């Protein structure tokens, strides 16, 4: 008598968890607070459904236990951190969110609604694209008192660029797939939407990281769909397209041309520019890491170590930051080479998880590649929006990929029976 009610309650919890995952994807481009609330509600819904066998099966894979190992080492590294406990505990939160990834794996190995999460994120991205167009047409428009930036309705142009890049390349994959299946109307719609997202990035506003990553993601898309020959053709066509965009887009020339000028100026006559600051942060990060190469200076120690190395200096050498604008250094200063090894092992294990075919595998690979490329000049795993994009994208797509690659248990033979 208790089996049916228990199964019914579980089904309700699964539907609630799916709904909260979709809600998290929908609100992610708009509000970090709402994202956190939806994620907590999702977590509360799945906790009663987690069983020991699912945990053992999932944690047998490096893609699941490596994020938890990185968090675990961050907790251990609190022991030798020179900063107050409050700062240490805050810094562990940057690593703690990664521990949600294996729980997402577990849930979306069971759920049949993983694609709803992707659809929710895409829908939200399209609405944000419309909002960006409105801000361009009505410059005085603002949303919830947000600072006015050309083409940006909420948050900042870096977060918006990450969302638009993901939407564009997700749509490009769907468009190619639709044409391959001779569904030309869907293919045309998907490609048209992808072009609108890319047009916003090229001609309205975009981060330098997004503009530099787009050619590499395009090569990855070509290789994923048709191998190296297709990638070579795309590379040649991309050079022609890049030249056309460069000549026609003031935004691209300003963002990338300004980057090269800032780098050149920094080495000839050092001045405080975005690129110049990053170069100085990276140089000092290497010096800081060398002081505790293996295990780092402890969780939450980044600002303190920059403060110590700034004493007695002036100009760029006196700058103090808690964010070295590079994920490797952001982890390495705190956790040393052991932490960096865990970070790169995590990225690699997640990339290998998406070697298969299908849209979920492409989304997962796209999210990992975008995060890795962006983390060369930013600390994206510690930036709220980018971290949640990585956690949700890898977690949902990874669970779907695991379910697809799972081999069913063989039926018992007649002799064994």
Secondary structure, 3 states (H helix, E strand, C coil): CHHHHHHHHHHHHHHHHHHHHHHHHHHHCCCHHHHHHHHHHHHHHHHCCCCHHHHHHHHCCHHHHHHHHHHHHHHHHHHHCCCCHHHHHHHHHHHHHHHHHHHHHHHHHHCCCHHHHHHHHHHHHHHHHHHHHHHHHCCCCCCCCCCCECCECCCCHHHHHHHHHHHHHHHHHHHHHHHHCCCHHHHHHHHHHHHHHHHHHHHCCCCHHHHHHHHHHHHHHHHHHHHHHHHHHHHHHHHHHHHHHHHHCHHHHHHHHHHHHHHHHHHHCCCCCHHHHHHHHHHHHHHHHHCCCCCCCCCCCHHHHHHHHHCCCCHHHHCCCCCCCCHHHHHHHHHHHHHHHHHHHHHHHHHHHCCCCCHHHHHHHHHHHHHHHHCCCCCHHHCHHHHHHHHHHHHHHHHHHHHHHCCCCCCCCCCCC
